[in-house]
Amino acid sequence: MVRHFLYALVLCLFPMVSIAQPYPSPISPHVNDLAQLLDTKDLAEVRGMLKLLKADTGIQMTVVTLESQAPYAPDETLEEFATNLFNDWGIGDATRNDGILVLVLPDDRAMRIELGAGYDASWNNEAGRVIDRSYLPSFRSDKYARGIKDGVAVTIALLARPYALGQPAPKSNDSPLVFIVGLFAAVVFTFRRWLGDRVIKLRKCPSCMHRGALSVRRTTTRNASSDAKGSGHKTLHCGRCDHSESSTYVINRRSSSKKRGFGGGRSSGGGASGRW
């Protein structure tokens, strides 16, 4: 009887011990859609953008969706939870600390862009503008897939790629025209390989001089590692005259793996949050 009484007393005094869960474990270094907001097509599109960013710049950016923060860290603020999750997974390169976490919590109607410790405070304002302009308009209508796809593209274009090029954070008084022009240029840069392969179809075959018959096939000949770059083989082929041309290209080195593909990066709490 005394034992049962003591057990009940412990449950009353420490009710959260049996409720809180550890931080979720990553299932991918790119997209962890645990709230199931993306269908197969959307998931592949977002993953493709993030993989291309990593290959081009070395910056690791991951998207995490959870229905709510409550099962994991009910006593933490959104900012504390995002920072702790970022550091628990080790997002980004451990030396550069340039990782980015996009956290979406639909039941809480909240989100955050958490930046690695390598970003100075001037990038926080830009993260806030990206959230307000690119994520929240769709989230307010519960169009989460569209908001995530649009937001990820803009986050890459206006945060990750400018930072990778050593550019300073944009000033808050930049005009909408500067925003649009910069976004267009960055998106074109992001998808330059995809666009280039498709523009080739409009070229004339150098052998038979016909248009629309050219195609491109890419294959990896040596996988990149944390110690060495990889290489790929590109073949240009004409389906009309069977003309072929071959060339090679370089695949950038990968960050060393720590937890499910993450490189041991950390965040000091920088970034911005949004609610709808």
C-alpha atoms as one frame of an Amber mdcrd trajectory, in Angstrom:
protein
   0.000   0.000   0.000   2.786   2.410   0.912   4.620   1.547  -2.298   1.542
   2.367  -4.422   1.077   5.647  -2.572   4.681   6.691  -3.204   4.397   5.788
  -6.886   1.248   7.918  -7.248   2.964  10.778  -5.450   5.910  10.679  -7.861
   3.568  10.805 -10.860   1.816  13.842  -9.406   5.040  15.684  -8.658   6.731
  14.881 -11.977   3.962  14.478 -14.572   6.102  15.498 -17.532   8.683  12.762
 -17.034   6.474  10.166 -18.715   5.163  12.545 -21.402   8.137  14.316 -22.958
  10.008  12.508 -25.741  13.605  12.919 -26.910  14.265  15.084 -29.926  13.172
  13.315 -33.118  15.818  11.346 -34.986  16.625  12.413 -38.560  15.600  10.171
 -41.425  17.329  12.207 -44.123  19.948  14.984 -44.352  17.606  16.876 -46.677
  13.880  16.512 -45.894  12.372  15.104 -42.694   8.641  15.417 -43.340   7.419
  13.829 -40.121   4.125  15.785 -40.304   3.508  14.394 -43.820   2.851  17.730
 -45.479   4.480  16.804 -48.813   3.374  14.237 -51.366   5.907  12.163 -53.299
   6.322  14.723 -56.088   6.719  17.676 -53.725   9.158  15.728 -51.566  11.338
  14.917 -54.572  11.278  18.549 -55.710  12.357  19.936 -52.333  14.989  17.233
 -51.910  16.366  18.022 -55.355  16.775  21.714 -54.500  18.596  20.919 -51.265
  20.866  18.307 -52.832  21.840  20.740 -55.591  22.579  23.456 -53.010  24.845
  21.042 -51.135  26.630  19.938 -54.304  27.180  23.506 -55.532  28.096  25.305
 -52.291  28.728  22.710 -49.580  25.955  24.293 -47.481  23.680  21.762 -45.815
  20.079  22.823 -45.426  17.391  20.535 -44.064  13.627  20.843 -43.815  11.876
  19.388 -40.766   8.105  19.227 -40.319   6.579  18.109 -37.011   2.905  18.275
 -36.153   3.761  20.061 -32.904   6.668  20.862 -30.630   4.750  19.724 -27.543
   5.632  15.997 -27.543   9.358  16.797 -27.602  10.048  19.957 -25.621   6.871
  21.517 -24.169   8.787  23.752 -21.778  11.093  25.270 -24.387  10.409  28.302
 -26.523  10.249  27.788 -30.276  13.659  29.420 -30.583  15.209  27.175 -27.932
  13.687  24.071 -29.498  14.978  24.926 -32.988  18.477  25.674 -31.687  18.631
  22.499 -29.619  17.308  20.358 -32.471  19.846  21.930 -34.843  22.708  21.155
 -32.449  21.425  17.702 -31.544  21.524  16.711 -35.221  24.689  18.683 -36.029
  23.368  20.338 -39.177  25.996  21.728 -41.543  29.762  21.685 -41.679  31.497
  21.544 -38.302  34.186  24.048 -39.345  32.122  26.606 -41.256  28.888  26.258
 -39.231  26.896  27.339 -42.276  23.956  24.931 -41.965  20.314  25.992 -42.194
  17.266  24.396 -40.561  13.727  25.116 -41.786  11.328  23.940 -39.064   7.556
  23.871 -39.731   5.009  23.066 -36.980   1.511  23.155 -38.540  -0.505  22.372
 -35.376   1.361  25.147 -33.532   0.993  27.422 -36.571   4.624  28.346 -36.166
   7.887  27.981 -38.062  11.513  29.002 -37.814  14.580  29.372 -39.993  17.509
  28.483 -37.718  20.941  29.578 -38.948  24.323  28.084 -38.171  26.745  29.926
 -35.912  28.727  31.111 -38.932  25.990  33.597 -39.935  26.283  36.937 -38.175
  23.231  38.723 -36.755  22.673  40.740 -39.941  21.279  37.601 -41.608  18.488
  37.289 -39.031  16.526  40.145 -40.595  16.775  38.571 -44.035  15.543  35.259
 -42.618  12.543  37.087 -41.178  11.752  38.746 -44.515  11.984  35.397 -46.313
   9.520  33.876 -43.844   7.054  36.775 -44.188   7.206  36.902 -47.998   7.591
  33.292 -49.035   6.331  30.861 -46.372   3.535  32.524 -44.421   1.257  33.629
 -47.314   0.672  29.965 -48.272   0.708  28.664 -44.698  -2.134  31.027 -43.768
  -4.287  29.183 -46.324  -3.036  25.781 -45.101  -1.194  25.282 -48.408   1.853
  23.825 -46.734   3.412  22.067 -49.710   3.342  25.237 -51.806   4.692  27.320
 -48.933   7.540  24.906 -48.277   8.525  24.670 -51.954   8.371  28.443 -52.500
  10.055  29.171 -49.184  12.892  26.710 -49.688  13.636  28.117 -53.151  13.769
  31.668 -51.783  15.780  30.658 -48.709  18.367  29.099 -51.004  18.349  32.089
 -53.344  18.485  34.909 -50.795  20.232  33.328 -47.803  22.320  30.269 -48.600
  23.818  31.143 -51.973  24.673  34.787 -51.196  26.309  33.658 -47.947  28.284
  30.985 -49.792  29.556  33.657 -52.202  30.722  35.820 -49.291  28.120  38.516
 -49.877  26.797  40.611 -46.975  23.198  40.276 -45.842  20.818  42.533 -47.823
  19.789  45.771 -46.144  16.240  46.049 -44.853  15.488  49.065 -47.084  16.161
  47.227 -50.320  13.383  47.901 -52.825  11.006  45.159 -54.052  12.659  45.440
 -57.489  16.045  44.534 -55.998  14.403  41.585 -54.244  12.782  40.329 -57.465
  15.887  40.756 -59.618  18.104  39.101 -57.032  15.672  36.234 -56.603  15.411
  35.661 -60.359  19.179  35.634 -60.796  19.699  33.266 -57.878  16.982  30.846
 -59.023  18.489  30.730 -62.502  21.876  30.030 -60.921  20.365  27.313 -58.727
  18.824  25.463 -61.640  21.482  26.259 -64.231  22.418  22.617 -64.805  18.784
  21.552 -65.182  18.064  24.470 -67.511  21.261  23.925 -69.469  20.433  20.297
 -70.169  17.022  21.274 -71.496  18.254  24.203 -73.585  20.512  21.708 -75.365
  17.392  20.199 -76.918  16.889  23.467 -78.798  20.363  23.379 -80.320  21.182
  21.971 -83.722  23.041  18.703 -83.844  26.602  19.501 -84.969  26.478  16.515
 -87.301  23.049  16.400 -88.974  22.082  20.045 -88.148  18.571  19.101 -86.968
  16.979  20.634 -83.879  15.145  18.817 -81.098  17.013  15.519 -81.361  19.761
  16.177 -78.791  19.612  14.732 -75.280  21.973  14.672 -72.288  22.769  11.792
 -69.983  24.796  12.208 -66.790  26.386   9.371 -64.814  28.599   9.441 -61.720
  31.974   7.806 -62.343  33.462   8.475 -58.897  31.474   9.378 -55.803  32.622
  12.420 -53.843  33.786  11.917 -50.259  34.813  14.180 -47.391  38.450  13.834
 -48.539  38.202  14.045 -52.334  36.039  15.423 -55.098  34.095  13.072 -57.332
  33.583  13.094 -61.070  30.797  12.554 -63.545  30.453  11.720 -67.217  28.134
  13.683 -69.516  27.101  12.302 -72.912  25.438  14.423 -75.591  23.553  12.220
 -78.050  21.533  12.878 -81.184  18.588  10.542 -81.584  18.368  11.276 -85.305
  21.890  10.614 -86.596  23.359   8.839 -83.532  26.081  11.486 -83.114  27.633
  11.478 -79.595  29.949  13.764 -77.637  31.376  13.044 -74.190  32.806  15.236
 -71.438  33.495  15.047 -67.693  32.506  17.276 -64.777  33.528  17.639 -61.124
  31.349  16.766 -58.105  32.176  18.781 -54.983  33.455  17.099 -51.817  30.911
  16.055 -49.203  30.977  17.019 -45.551  31.960  14.231 -43.171  28.978  12.372
 -41.743  28.084  12.558 -38.059  24.420  11.681 -37.625  22.481  10.367 -40.627
  24.443  12.503 -43.072  24.969  15.614 -40.934  28.398  17.158 -40.498  28.489
  18.238 -36.844  27.574  21.911 -37.313  26.100  24.049 -34.561  23.857  27.072
 -34.110  24.166  29.837 -31.551  20.481  30.773 -31.838  20.484  32.961 -34.933
  17.589  33.037 -37.361  13.962  34.148 -37.344  10.531  32.807 -36.421   7.069
  33.235 -37.896   3.492  32.514 -36.858   0.219  32.488 -38.767
